[in-house]
Amino acid sequence: MNQKDKILANRIYLILAALFIASLVTSNLIFQKFFYWYPFDIEIFDTKLFEVSVGLLPYPITFLITDVLSEIYGKRKANEVVIAGIFASFFSLLIIYVSKEVPATTWSPVNDGLFVNVFGAAPLAVLASMMAYLFAQFIDIRVYHFWKNFTKGKHLWLRNNFSTFSSQIIDTLTVLLLLCSFGIIDWKNFLGLLISGVLFKMMIAALDTPILYIVVFAFRKRFNLKAGEEILD
């Protein structure tokens, strides 16, 4: 690869890393709003089956990006972005904590009560999310590369879906256990939210497979990469 291509590859890597971190931090900040995403009224375990947090909307993007990074840039580069996301999330937690302690002025459009109501649970949520995220993302990368090596770089759909399905189940289970333990979510909603979250994430993972194929094809064509070949430093 010539110097010009290396510069372009590094710039794209930086953009993907920025999108990954932005999606991760945003999902931690907006998680307290829940919505009903299916037209039929179905209940399971006294919880509507398709009630999920809006925090799930940007979160699947992080798994798509790590799959792209794993496929094109390799395991080490993907792990670097995951670690950067962890630091960014804990830094956002620190900012939220400090912001809660600073008293609002009398004329502030957002007073202390409203701020705490919206962001009050965010530090615990970020902590719970990070613990779940650590398990899920590193498992996603390892499972992805296991199937990549096992299939010798073939069957992109297989490693994309297998890695995402397994990591999303672990992520959803872990974060709900922690949020219920912290008292942020009532235990009575646990099973319904678990099933809804897993189904939602699996559907998104299946839908993002064509996107992954398109992105990987574009990378391979631009940088003359063979199937399974990665961009080396």
C-alpha atoms as a printed R data frame, in Angstrom:
    type eleno elety resid chain resno       x       y      z
1   ATOM     1    CA   MET     A     1   0.000   0.000  0.000
2   ATOM     2    CA   ASN     A     2   1.407   3.399 -0.971
3   ATOM     3    CA   GLN     A     3   1.655   6.396  1.349
4   ATOM     4    CA   LYS     A     4  -1.439   8.088 -0.063
5   ATOM     5    CA   ASP     A     5  -3.575   5.010  0.572
6   ATOM     6    CA   LYS     A     6  -2.202   4.684  4.111
7   ATOM     7    CA   ILE     A     7  -3.192   8.279  4.893
8   ATOM     8    CA   LEU     A     8  -6.695   7.686  3.515
9   ATOM     9    CA   ALA     A     9  -7.049   4.425  5.449
10  ATOM    10    CA   ASN     A    10  -6.020   6.150  8.683
11  ATOM    11    CA   ARG     A    11  -8.507   8.973  8.099
12  ATOM    12    CA   ILE     A    12 -11.340   6.504  7.545
13  ATOM    13    CA   TYR     A    13 -10.288   4.630 10.665
14  ATOM    14    CA   LEU     A    14 -10.455   7.877 12.649
15  ATOM    15    CA   ILE     A    15 -13.941   8.653 11.313
16  ATOM    16    CA   LEU     A    16 -15.200   5.163 12.179
17  ATOM    17    CA   ALA     A    17 -13.703   5.454 15.662
18  ATOM    18    CA   ALA     A    18 -15.421   8.835 16.154
19  ATOM    19    CA   LEU     A    19 -18.796   7.414 15.041
20  ATOM    20    CA   PHE     A    20 -18.306   4.451 17.355
21  ATOM    21    CA   ILE     A    21 -17.552   6.614 20.415
22  ATOM    22    CA   ALA     A    22 -20.367   9.081 19.634
23  ATOM    23    CA   SER     A    23 -22.900   6.232 19.295
24  ATOM    24    CA   LEU     A    24 -21.725   4.597 22.512
25  ATOM    25    CA   VAL     A    25 -21.784   7.757 24.650
26  ATOM    26    CA   THR     A    26 -25.136   8.866 23.214
27  ATOM    27    CA   SER     A    27 -26.751   5.506 23.966
28  ATOM    28    CA   ASN     A    28 -25.697   5.856 27.619
29  ATOM    29    CA   LEU     A    29 -27.162   9.358 27.916
30  ATOM    30    CA   ILE     A    30 -30.595   8.735 26.359
31  ATOM    31    CA   PHE     A    31 -31.334   5.259 27.730
32  ATOM    32    CA   GLN     A    32 -34.070   6.364 30.184
33  ATOM    33    CA   LYS     A    33 -36.650   6.959 27.443
34  ATOM    34    CA   PHE     A    34 -38.509   3.821 26.322
35  ATOM    35    CA   PHE     A    35 -40.648   3.390 23.233
36  ATOM    36    CA   TYR     A    36 -42.945   0.801 21.719
37  ATOM    37    CA   TRP     A    37 -41.614  -0.206 18.304
38  ATOM    38    CA   TYR     A    38 -44.145  -2.784 17.085
39  ATOM    39    CA   PRO     A    39 -47.736  -2.149 15.889
40  ATOM    40    CA   PHE     A    40 -49.263  -5.131 17.717
41  ATOM    41    CA   ASP     A    41 -50.097  -5.138 21.425
42  ATOM    42    CA   ILE     A    42 -48.240  -8.213 22.690
43  ATOM    43    CA   GLU     A    43 -47.350  -8.778 26.345
44  ATOM    44    CA   ILE     A    44 -44.970 -11.268 27.903
45  ATOM    45    CA   PHE     A    45 -44.268 -11.508 31.628
46  ATOM    46    CA   ASP     A    46 -46.527  -8.479 32.236
47  ATOM    47    CA   THR     A    47 -44.356  -6.342 29.967
48  ATOM    48    CA   LYS     A    48 -45.092  -5.278 26.397
49  ATOM    49    CA   LEU     A    49 -42.873  -7.446 24.254
50  ATOM    50    CA   PHE     A    50 -41.507  -4.703 22.057
51  ATOM    51    CA   GLU     A    51 -40.861  -1.955 24.607
52  ATOM    52    CA   VAL     A    52 -37.192  -0.997 24.390
53  ATOM    53    CA   SER     A    53 -34.954   1.893 25.376
54  ATOM    54    CA   VAL     A    54 -34.079   4.547 22.794
55  ATOM    55    CA   GLY     A    55 -30.506   3.858 23.880
56  ATOM    56    CA   LEU     A    56 -30.698   0.738 21.715
57  ATOM    57    CA   LEU     A    57 -31.081   2.854 18.568
58  ATOM    58    CA   PRO     A    58 -27.440   4.014 18.270
59  ATOM    59    CA   TYR     A    59 -25.924   1.044 20.145
60  ATOM    60    CA   PRO     A    60 -26.086  -1.528 17.269
61  ATOM    61    CA   ILE     A    61 -24.010   0.893 15.205
62  ATOM    62    CA   THR     A    62 -21.073   0.184 17.518
63  ATOM    63    CA   PHE     A    63 -21.187  -3.533 16.695
64  ATOM    64    CA   LEU     A    64 -21.415  -2.850 12.972
65  ATOM    65    CA   ILE     A    65 -18.364  -0.583 13.198
66  ATOM    66    CA   THR     A    66 -16.314  -3.096 15.196
67  ATOM    67    CA   ASP     A    67 -17.175  -5.759 12.605
68  ATOM    68    CA   VAL     A    68 -15.997  -3.438  9.818
69  ATOM    69    CA   LEU     A    69 -12.812  -2.657 11.746
70  ATOM    70    CA   SER     A    70 -12.233  -6.344 12.512
71  ATOM    71    CA   GLU     A    71 -12.673  -7.276  8.854
72  ATOM    72    CA   ILE     A    72 -10.587  -4.477  7.317
73  ATOM    73    CA   TYR     A    73  -8.163  -3.233  9.979
74  ATOM    74    CA   GLY     A    74  -7.735  -6.342 12.117
75  ATOM    75    CA   LYS     A    75  -8.303  -7.439 15.698
76  ATOM    76    CA   ARG     A    76  -5.822  -5.043 17.321
77  ATOM    77    CA   LYS     A    77  -7.305  -1.921 15.712
78  ATOM    78    CA   ALA     A    78 -10.823  -3.002 16.649
79  ATOM    79    CA   ASN     A    79  -9.757  -3.534 20.273
80  ATOM    80    CA   GLU     A    80  -8.146  -0.079 20.353
81  ATOM    81    CA   VAL     A    81 -11.459   1.558 19.437
82  ATOM    82    CA   VAL     A    82 -13.294  -0.459 22.102
83  ATOM    83    CA   ILE     A    83 -10.821   0.705 24.750
84  ATOM    84    CA   ALA     A    84 -11.145   4.310 23.536
85  ATOM    85    CA   GLY     A    85 -14.924   3.981 23.885
86  ATOM    86    CA   ILE     A    86 -14.533   2.851 27.478
87  ATOM    87    CA   PHE     A    87 -12.431   5.900 28.368
88  ATOM    88    CA   ALA     A    88 -14.881   8.218 26.582
89  ATOM    89    CA   SER     A    89 -17.831   6.747 28.482
90  ATOM    90    CA   PHE     A    90 -16.186   7.084 31.869
91  ATOM    91    CA   PHE     A    91 -15.159  10.631 31.011
92  ATOM    92    CA   SER     A    92 -18.785  11.448 30.166
93  ATOM    93    CA   LEU     A    93 -19.778   9.901 33.497
94  ATOM    94    CA   LEU     A    94 -17.369  12.262 35.280
95  ATOM    95    CA   ILE     A    95 -18.774  15.286 33.445
96  ATOM    96    CA   ILE     A    96 -22.339  14.299 34.383
97  ATOM    97    CA   TYR     A    97 -21.382  13.833 38.020
98  ATOM    98    CA   VAL     A    98 -19.698  17.248 38.209
99  ATOM    99    CA   SER     A    99 -22.635  18.884 36.396
100 ATOM   100    CA   LYS     A   100 -25.081  17.461 38.935
101 ATOM   101    CA   GLU     A   101 -23.124  19.031 41.803
102 ATOM   102    CA   VAL     A   102 -22.993  22.507 40.254
103 ATOM   103    CA   PRO     A   103 -26.105  24.488 41.349
104 ATOM   104    CA   ALA     A   104 -28.296  25.955 38.612
105 ATOM   105    CA   THR     A   105 -29.072  29.657 38.492
106 ATOM   106    CA   THR     A   106 -32.618  30.864 39.179
107 ATOM   107    CA   TRP     A   107 -33.110  31.734 35.496
108 ATOM   108    CA   SER     A   108 -31.586  28.512 34.089
109 ATOM   109    CA   PRO     A   109 -33.934  26.861 31.521
110 ATOM   110    CA   VAL     A   110 -32.922  23.503 33.031
111 ATOM   111    CA   ASN     A   111 -33.092  23.575 36.832
112 ATOM   112    CA   ASP     A   112 -31.427  21.143 39.210
113 ATOM   113    CA   GLY     A   113 -34.537  18.998 39.598
114 ATOM   114    CA   LEU     A   114 -35.063  18.555 35.864
115 ATOM   115    CA   PHE     A   115 -31.375  17.855 35.280
116 ATOM   116    CA   VAL     A   116 -31.287  15.187 37.979
117 ATOM   117    CA   ASN     A   117 -34.523  13.681 36.671
118 ATOM   118    CA   VAL     A   118 -33.041  13.277 33.185
119 ATOM   119    CA   PHE     A   119 -29.417  12.518 34.006
120 ATOM   120    CA   GLY     A   120 -29.650  11.388 37.624
121 ATOM   121    CA   ALA     A   121 -29.379   7.707 36.800
122 ATOM   122    CA   ALA     A   122 -26.801   8.237 34.059
123 ATOM   123    CA   PRO     A   123 -23.682   7.506 36.174
124 ATOM   124    CA   LEU     A   124 -25.084   4.166 37.321
125 ATOM   125    CA   ALA     A   125 -26.332   3.477 33.820
126 ATOM   126    CA   VAL     A   126 -22.916   4.203 32.314
127 ATOM   127    CA   LEU     A   127 -21.286   1.929 34.889
128 ATOM   128    CA   ALA     A   128 -23.776  -0.862 34.152
129 ATOM   129    CA   SER     A   129 -23.457  -0.313 30.417
130 ATOM   130    CA   MET     A   130 -19.669  -0.336 30.545
131 ATOM   131    CA   MET     A   131 -19.509  -3.607 32.446
132 ATOM   132    CA   ALA     A   132 -21.896  -5.187 29.949
133 ATOM   133    CA   TYR     A   133 -20.113  -3.474 27.068
134 ATOM   134    CA   LEU     A   134 -16.722  -4.839 28.124
135 ATOM   135    CA   PHE     A   135 -18.025  -8.378 27.955
136 ATOM   136    CA   ALA     A   136 -20.020  -7.895 24.761
137 ATOM   137    CA   GLN     A   137 -17.578  -5.990 22.555
138 ATOM   138    CA   PHE     A   138 -14.513  -8.092 23.324
139 ATOM   139    CA   ILE     A   139 -16.559 -11.262 22.835
140 ATOM   140    CA   ASP     A   140 -17.881  -9.837 19.544
141 ATOM   141    CA   ILE     A   141 -14.355  -9.230 18.249
142 ATOM   142    CA   ARG     A   142 -13.058 -12.618 19.382
143 ATOM   143    CA   VAL     A   143 -15.999 -14.580 17.987
144 ATOM   144    CA   TYR     A   144 -15.757 -12.612 14.750
145 ATOM   145    CA   HIS     A   145 -12.080 -13.495 14.280
146 ATOM   146    CA   PHE     A   146 -12.662 -17.103 15.306
147 ATOM   147    CA   TRP     A   147 -15.139 -17.549 12.459
148 ATOM   148    CA   LYS     A   148 -12.984 -15.492 10.106
149 ATOM   149    CA   ASN     A   149 -10.037 -17.818 10.702
150 ATOM   150    CA   PHE     A   150 -12.235 -20.929 10.707
151 ATOM   151    CA   THR     A   151 -13.802 -20.079  7.327
152 ATOM   152    CA   LYS     A   152 -10.489 -18.728  5.962
153 ATOM   153    CA   GLY     A   153 -11.975 -15.303  5.262
154 ATOM   154    CA   LYS     A   154 -15.122 -16.617  3.559
155 ATOM   155    CA   HIS     A   155 -18.797 -16.354  4.557
156 ATOM   156    CA   LEU     A   156 -18.813 -12.783  5.853
157 ATOM   157    CA   TRP     A   157 -22.505 -13.069  6.821
158 ATOM   158    CA   LEU     A   158 -21.704 -15.991  9.128
159 ATOM   159    CA   ARG     A   159 -19.122 -14.247 11.298
160 ATOM   160    CA   ASN     A   160 -21.064 -10.980 11.289
161 ATOM   161    CA   ASN     A   161 -24.285 -12.534 12.603
162 ATOM   162    CA   PHE     A   162 -22.760 -15.159 14.900
163 ATOM   163    CA   SER     A   163 -20.500 -12.654 16.609
164 ATOM   164    CA   THR     A   164 -23.206  -9.998 16.947
165 ATOM   165    CA   PHE     A   165 -25.924 -12.399 18.123
166 ATOM   166    CA   SER     A   166 -23.776 -13.882 20.890
167 ATOM   167    CA   SER     A   167 -22.389 -10.552 22.078
168 ATOM   168    CA   GLN     A   168 -25.796  -8.815 22.032
169 ATOM   169    CA   ILE     A   169 -27.382 -11.531 24.177
170 ATOM   170    CA   ILE     A   170 -24.580 -11.165 26.731
171 ATOM   171    CA   ASP     A   171 -24.780  -7.374 26.606
172 ATOM   172    CA   THR     A   172 -28.562  -7.234 27.100
173 ATOM   173    CA   LEU     A   173 -28.560  -9.796 29.918
174 ATOM   174    CA   THR     A   174 -25.684  -8.147 31.794
175 ATOM   175    CA   VAL     A   175 -26.911  -4.552 31.561
176 ATOM   176    CA   LEU     A   176 -30.467  -5.471 32.623
177 ATOM   177    CA   LEU     A   177 -29.196  -7.465 35.594
178 ATOM   178    CA   LEU     A   178 -27.134  -4.488 36.723
179 ATOM   179    CA   LEU     A   179 -29.852  -1.871 36.116
180 ATOM   180    CA   CYS     A   180 -32.384  -3.958 38.044
181 ATOM   181    CA   SER     A   181 -29.873  -4.523 40.845
182 ATOM   182    CA   PHE     A   182 -29.239  -0.761 41.066
183 ATOM   183    CA   GLY     A   183 -32.998  -0.141 41.259
184 ATOM   184    CA   ILE     A   184 -33.134   1.844 38.007
185 ATOM   185    CA   ILE     A   185 -35.522  -0.687 36.419
186 ATOM   186    CA   ASP     A   186 -38.095  -2.775 38.285
187 ATOM   187    CA   TRP     A   187 -37.381  -6.509 38.375
188 ATOM   188    CA   LYS     A   188 -40.906  -7.249 37.133
189 ATOM   189    CA   ASN     A   189 -39.886  -5.806 33.748
190 ATOM   190    CA   PHE     A   190 -36.677  -7.850 33.515
191 ATOM   191    CA   LEU     A   191 -37.802 -10.812 31.400
192 ATOM   192    CA   GLY     A   192 -39.930  -8.747 29.041
193 ATOM   193    CA   LEU     A   193 -37.147  -6.227 28.452
194 ATOM   194    CA   LEU     A   194 -34.586  -9.014 28.046
195 ATOM   195    CA   ILE     A   195 -36.589 -10.768 25.338
196 ATOM   196    CA   SER     A   196 -37.511  -7.482 23.640
197 ATOM   197    CA   GLY     A   197 -33.927  -6.216 23.699
198 ATOM   198    CA   VAL     A   198 -32.457  -9.436 22.326
199 ATOM   199    CA   LEU     A   199 -35.058  -9.676 19.535
200 ATOM   200    CA   PHE     A   200 -34.567  -6.015 18.598
201 ATOM   201    CA   LYS     A   201 -30.779  -6.327 18.483
202 ATOM   202    CA   MET     A   202 -30.892  -9.560 16.476
203 ATOM   203    CA   MET     A   203 -33.218  -7.964 13.927
204 ATOM   204    CA   ILE     A   204 -30.880  -4.986 13.588
205 ATOM   205    CA   ALA     A   205 -27.868  -7.316 13.292
206 ATOM   206    CA   ALA     A   206 -29.563  -9.211 10.471
207 ATOM   207    CA   LEU     A   207 -30.497  -5.967  8.726
208 ATOM   208    CA   ASP     A   208 -26.968  -4.555  8.945
209 ATOM   209    CA   THR     A   209 -25.440  -7.564  7.140
210 ATOM   210    CA   PRO     A   210 -26.053  -6.071  3.650
211 ATOM   211    CA   ILE     A   211 -24.540  -2.796  4.880
212 ATOM   212    CA   LEU     A   212 -21.448  -4.656  6.069
213 ATOM   213    CA   TYR     A   213 -21.124  -6.357  2.670
214 ATOM   214    CA   ILE     A   214 -21.354  -3.015  0.870
215 ATOM   215    CA   VAL     A   215 -18.795  -1.334  3.134
216 ATOM   216    CA   VAL     A   216 -16.351  -4.248  2.973
217 ATOM   217    CA   PHE     A   217 -16.720  -4.440 -0.830
218 ATOM   218    CA   ALA     A   218 -15.962  -0.705 -1.102
219 ATOM   219    CA   PHE     A   219 -12.863  -1.078  1.089
220 ATOM   220    CA   ARG     A   220 -11.574  -4.071 -0.846
221 ATOM   221    CA   LYS     A   221 -12.091  -2.348 -4.171
222 ATOM   222    CA   ARG     A   222 -10.468   0.924 -3.058
223 ATOM   223    CA   PHE     A   223  -7.452  -0.660 -1.337
224 ATOM   224    CA   ASN     A   224  -7.111  -3.768 -3.561
225 ATOM   225    CA   LEU     A   225  -7.676  -6.205 -0.710
226 ATOM   226    CA   LYS     A   226  -8.333  -9.913 -1.172
227 ATOM   227    CA   ALA     A   227 -11.052 -11.756  0.786
228 ATOM   228    CA   GLY     A   228  -9.935 -11.944  4.415
229 ATOM   229    CA   GLU     A   229  -6.992  -9.586  3.857
230 ATOM   230    CA   GLU     A   230  -6.531  -6.726  6.337
231 ATOM   231    CA   ILE     A   231  -4.952  -3.287  6.110
232 ATOM   232    CA   LEU     A   232  -1.667  -3.510  7.971
233 ATOM   233    CA   ASP     A   233   0.100  -0.639  9.787
